[in-house]
Amino acid sequence: MAQHALPHTGVMTLDEFIHRSAQEGPFEILDGEIVSKMPTIARHAKITKRLFLVPELFRG
């Protein structure tokens, strides 16, 4: 899975981050570089949700 850095230099505010993600799609910042994220498919989202809820089973 190839990840491509998106061009950006300097500091990015939270507002800029939100606006840019709305315009260009999902991305994350890794080691100071903006990297495109692969879109989540429905099956992956379902599995992630289940894994996220597992700790709730062990809460006392």
Order of alpha helices (4+ residues) and beta strands (2+ residues): beta-alpha-beta-beta-alpha
